[in-house]
Amino acid sequence: MSNASLSYIMGILKNGHIGHYYFGKKVRHKDNFSHLFEKIAAEPPITPSIDEKGFSLDIVKQEYPSYGTGDYREPAFKILQENGSRITDFKYKNHSIIKGKRKLNGLPSTYLNEDDEAETLEIILEDEVINAEIILSYSIFEKYSAIMRSVKIINKGKEELNIEKIMSMSIDLPDSDYILTQLSGTWGRERHVVESEIKRGIMIIDSKRGTSSALNNPFISLKRKDTTEISGEIIGLNLIYSGNFSTAVEVDQYNVTRVNMGINHFDFNWCLEPGEEFQAPEAVLVYSNRGINGMSQTFHNLYKNNLIRGYYKNKIRPILLNNWEGTYFDFNEEKILKIAENAKKLGVELFVLDDGWFGTRNDDFQGLGDWEANLEKLPHGIKGLAERINEMGLKFGLWFEPEMVNKNSNLYREHPDWIISAPERFQTPGRHQHTLDLSRKEVADYVYESVARNLREANVEYVKWDMNRCMTEIYSHGREGKRQKETAHRYILGLYSVLEKLVNEFPNVLFESCASGGNRFDPGMLYYMPQTWTSDNTDAVERLKIQYGTSMVYPIPSMGAHVSITPNHQTGRNTSLDMRGNVAMFGTFGYELDPEDLTSDEKEEIKKQIVEFKRYRQLIATGDFYRIKSPFEGNETVWMIVNEDKKEALVGYYRQLVEVNGGFKRVRLTGLDNSFDYKIYKKNKETAKIIGGDELMNIGLFVNESYSEHKDMQGDYYTELYYLKVE
């Protein structure tokens, strides 16, 4: 398989398995690549070989390796049979090449806008003993340096099969000269960039929490040691899935690196009855020889154009104000209308009513699950409130957390068996709430109708979909004992079915995913909701690292980024409105505050901030993003966005702590056109300089150009935006 950027080469081995030969920069096609097959010359000590002449599965590079037949590395799958055996032998049966790309049943995946923009190779492997097939699917787009992989198992026999492990992809790389990058953290500091040199043994990056998680994102990259943001080789992998996942990186005795990625096999088993099939999620493999930025831009463009769907795909999003940090649960209709009125005066376009509008929800101990308006707080209900806010010239948005329930709710009192919980065991609360069992159709239907009813009755144009806990005591009261290990995956399938119905019924509603901030920021959710609340931490300094790490794989318009009040509610830090705004502009921009808490000067500054963002937001929504200086490596952070024709760019510069008597600063830009002359606009400066793209990329942008301006930079948390335009 190849396009203009990459080649992926495999072959049928002498035992009927599929061997992996190459994944990387494009090479010329030839009819036979069998010379790329490697084996040792003689029978290897302590390692069984099939032919006793050196053909050992423990050495051979494979596409989808199995368990128990001489390969002692991590297998891609494992199937338990009725006789207790886990040994399988899936051999090549046939293959086909199809124009386009199939949709995965019940799962999100990349899709085509035109039938001719991708081709798919499907390889059918067969185990004649158990009469089962594995279909390996590889899709390649013409314009992306990426391969999409997925796996399906079909039981054509008469016995039940138990799938104990099924990875969406596996790949054997010829050496171990890589730096592993993962996006890890926790609540409030999601997706920090963590790097380590890979060594002998296995490294597991996973989630067992029922979500893709804030602790480890379902993404890794492997880069060469000399790779930078703009040069060198890197391979990126991302799983289009929102639940428990596992990525294993193993270096074997010959320094071959095996990577497999898919549903976490911890606490997983799937009973596959005769005639049934199981579809694994899609994994995306990206290759770049243009550095880390090249990898990121491939992910960004693929996801913006061929994963995110709906009305807001590649469109600017309304500037919103959310009341949560301004009021928490303490509000009534009069207060909400006042906040909305003041937001409109600032230039906001969308008002979002957060938690506390339904049932008896006056605190987080009660009310979840009862999705009827609290008429004591909102006497005109959601419909009446939406109408009044629309009359102000604002769109209206609403918060839901429909996957959860409080025990102090009518829903729980009526259906106590609807929560995920084990019989006769303690039911561990999280944020005083429990997880509804979306693996059960009747529960998923209730969740769907609860949200849909409110959207039908009122003019709700935005939904913030929250989810504020992880799973414990994973057990479904609607399923027999032998199928309990299916629950976590069936939950995700149930969630996807709910979301699919909602986005189809309400195609013009802007959905934003949230999970205690970024606890479920993954491409699976982006398939249904074009943006995700990046983190509950709105502190501008912390957001530099969070948004920088997130940008490794996810597009800038997919990141919810808001300006909040100071001192910041998560860190207690004071930063300027300028700093908060300049960070939040590189995302889906909004505010998280009550305008009544602002001074008159701050209100005027926000008005100017909103006008400024409107100038840039088309560029931010559609341009190419470049990271220039990392907050993980120094005191300065620099990033920029360049439009497709390279005639417009926006540079964000952030300096955290002041340097006493520090030197002058310059930053080499990237992504511009050497032959263009750019007029540079600096915020609050009426004059603009004209500088060539070649100068800006080779000599650099002068951040402080005079002694007086250098002195103006005194103080922590300095920031500047530079707008570049060819005129």
Beta strands, then each sheet from edge to edge (+ up, - down):
strand 1: 6-12
strand 2: 18-25
strand 3: 77-80
strand 4: 91-99
strand 5: 118-127
strand 6: 132-141
strand 7: 146-155
strand 8: 161-173
strand 9: 179-184
strand 10: 192-197
strand 11: 201-206
strand 12: 216-223
strand 13: 234-240
strand 14: 245-251
strand 15: 257-263
strand 16: 270-272
strand 17: 277-279
strand 18: 282-288
strand 19: 320-322
strand 20: 350-353
strand 21: 395-400
strand 22: 404-405
strand 23: 434-435
strand 24: 462-465
strand 25: 510-513
strand 26: 531-533
strand 27: 559-564
strand 28: 588-592
strand 29: 624-629
strand 30: 636-642
strand 31: 648-655
strand 32: 666-667
strand 33: 677-682
strand 34: 688-692
strand 35: 701-702
strand 36: 718-725
sheet 1: 1+ 2-
sheet 2: 3+ 8- 15+ 14- 11+
sheet 3: 3+ 8- 16+
sheet 4: 4+ 5- 6+ 7- 17+
sheet 5: 4+ 5- 6+ 7- 18+ 13- 12+ 9- 10+
sheet 6: 19+ 20+ 21+ 24+ 25+ 26+ 27+ 28+ 19+
sheet 7: 22+ 23-
sheet 8: 29+ 30- 31+ 36- 33+ 34-
sheet 9: 32+ 35-
end
